[in-house]
Amino acid sequence: LESYLKPKLGFATYNLIASIAEDQYRRLKTLSFEGNKMGDHCFVTLASALCYNTTVTVLNINDNNITDSSMKVCAEMIHMASHLQALFLSWN
């Protein structure tokens, strides 16, 4: 997804993306959800899947209404996803 498109995706879409991210045969490298307003529920689904992904190196979740209540899951994702080289999470 290109950040300039700024789509508004539903939970079902994030669930599908999470299942793709968990599949080690997929070679996703960059995920950009800037401006999608995903919120905590969708972020937790995505972050949980990325804990076990070994290919995504860049994650852009700028401007997604992610609150402090999701930061424990975010910290776990950062800890477990050692391959992650860049995480953009401003304007949340």
ZIGITA-V238437 format. One record per residue. N is the residue number from 1. RES is the residue in one letter. NEAR is the number of other C-alpha atoms within 8 Angstrom. D_FIRST is the distance of its C-alpha to the first C-alpha in whole Angstrom. Layout:
((N;RES;NEAR;D_FIRST) (N;RES;NEAR;D_FIRST))
//
This chain:
((1;L;6;0) (2;E;7;4) (3;S;9;6) (4;Y;4;9) (5;L;6;8) (6;K;10;9) (7;P;6;9) (8;K;8;11) (9;L;8;11) (10;G;7;14) (11;F;8;16) (12;A;6;16) (13;T;8;12) (14;Y;12;12) (15;N;11;15) (16;L;8;14) (17;I;9;11) (18;A;12;14) (19;S;9;16) (20;I;8;14) (21;A;12;14) (22;E;10;18) (23;D;8;18) (24;Q;9;20) (25;Y;4;20) (26;R;7;16) (27;R;7;15) (28;L;8;11) (29;K;8;12) (30;T;8;9) (31;L;10;7) (32;S;11;6) (33;F;14;7) (34;E;11;9) (35;G;12;11) (36;N;11;11) (37;K;9;14) (38;M;14;14) (39;G;10;18) (40;D;11;20) (41;H;7;20) (42;C;11;16) (43;F;11;16) (44;V;11;19) (45;T;11;18) (46;L;12;15) (47;A;11;17) (48;S;10;20) (49;A;12;18) (50;L;14;17) (51;C;11;20) (52;Y;9;21) (53;N;12;18) (54;T;8;19) (55;T;9;16) (56;V;14;14) (57;T;10;15) (58;V;12;12) (59;L;13;11) (60;N;11;10) (61;I;13;12) (62;N;12;13) (63;D;13;15) (64;N;14;15) (65;N;10;18) (66;I;12;19) (67;T;9;23) (68;D;5;25) (69;S;6;26) (70;S;11;23) (71;M;8;24) (72;K;7;26) (73;V;10;23) (74;C;10;21) (75;A;8;24) (76;E;9;24) (77;M;12;21) (78;I;10;21) (79;H;7;25) (80;M;8;24) (81;A;12;21) (82;S;7;23) (83;H;8;20) (84;L;11;18) (85;Q;7;18) (86;A;7;16) (87;L;9;16) (88;F;8;15) (89;L;9;16) (90;S;7;18) (91;W;7;19) (92;N;9;19))
//
